Structure formats: structure tokens, C-alpha cells
Amino acid sequence: MRIVLAFCIAVALFTGCKDNSVGTQLPSSHFAIDLQNDFESDLVRVQLDGKVIFNDTAKTNEVLGLARHLTPSATQGPHTIRVAMADTTIADQMFFSAVDTTTVAVTYIRQMKQFRIEVFNSIVLYE
């Protein structure tokens, strides 16, 4: 029990000492937007903070569950993502990137003609 408590305290101290201030540039390998399931050679436009970062067709590889993997330049802090397909299906979502790695997963639900956008943040404890 003492070992678990000591480990938790060490992790809290280690992660608390990192500089995760708003506006810090994230390495491109630490920020990604993944277009995932149900894309069938659809014309998709992705905007990050109002800037178009992708405007092309996307087709999901059913084995990987991935249509496109985008690694735009981004900073820590608040962001807005907009995903549009054929200018009729549009989704907007705000999120906050405040840790080491942020992945935004975009899935198209074809039957409902809607996007599902999920944001995953994770902390790298050691490299």
C-alpha cells in the first residue's frame, strides 16, 4: 500500500512540474486528427481554428478503421474543429488541448448523416 501511495505522489509531482501553459507549441507528432469510420470516397473539409487543413476525398480502410491521419500544427489551449462533407453535413466542436498528446477522432455515421467527434488527451510520463 505504501508503494502505491509513493508512486502516486511521485507521478503527481513529476507531471505537476511540466510546463503545460496555454500557447505552448505542440510537436506535430503530439497532435493529430484522425478521420475514421464510414467514409466512402467522400469529399471532406476539415478546419482547425478557422483554417482549412484538409479538403480532399477520404475513404476508410476497413482493416485499420482509418481514412486519413492529419498532423496539423497546433498549440496548447482552446481550439475549434469544423468538419464538413459535401457542404451539407457539418459538425463543430470546441476542445482544449492542455497535455502532451491530443488526438481528435472524427467518425461519420452514414445512416444518421452525422459526425461524431471525440477528443483524447494523454500525458507522457516518460520518453
Secondary structure as the mmCIF struct_conf table of DSSP 4:
data_model
#
loop_
_struct_conf.conf_type_id
_struct_conf.id
_struct_conf.beg_label_comp_id
_struct_conf.beg_label_asym_id
_struct_conf.beg_label_seq_id
_struct_conf.end_label_comp_id
_struct_conf.end_label_asym_id
_struct_conf.end_label_seq_id
HELX_RH_AL_P HELX_RH_AL_P1 ARG A 2 GLY A 16
TURN_TY1_P TURN_TY1_P1 CYS A 17 CYS A 17
BEND BEND1 LYS A 18 LYS A 18
TURN_TY1_P TURN_TY1_P2 VAL A 22 GLY A 23
HELX_LH_PP_P HELX_LH_PP_P1 THR A 24 THR A 24
STRN STRN1 GLN A 25 LEU A 26
HELX_LH_PP_P HELX_LH_PP_P2 PRO A 27 PRO A 27
HELX_RH_3T_P HELX_RH_3T_P1 SER A 28 HIS A 30
STRN STRN2 PHE A 31 LEU A 35
TURN_TY1_P TURN_TY1_P3 ASN A 37 ASP A 38
STRN STRN3 GLU A 40 LEU A 48
TURN_TY1_P TURN_TY1_P4 ASP A 49 GLY A 50
STRN STRN4 LYS A 51 LYS A 59
STRN STRN5 ASN A 61 ASN A 61
TURN_TY1_P TURN_TY1_P5 GLU A 62 GLY A 65
STRN STRN6 LEU A 66 LEU A 66
BEND BEND2 ALA A 67 ALA A 67
STRN STRN7 ARG A 68 LEU A 70
STRN STRN8 ALA A 74 THR A 75
BEND BEND3 GLN A 76 GLN A 76
STRN STRN9 GLY A 77 MET A 85
TURN_TY1_P TURN_TY1_P6 ALA A 86 THR A 88
STRN STRN10 THR A 89 SER A 97
BEND BEND4 VAL A 99 ASP A 100
STRN STRN11 THR A 101 ILE A 109
TURN_TY1_P TURN_TY1_P7 ARG A 110 LYS A 113
STRN STRN12 GLN A 114 SER A 122
#
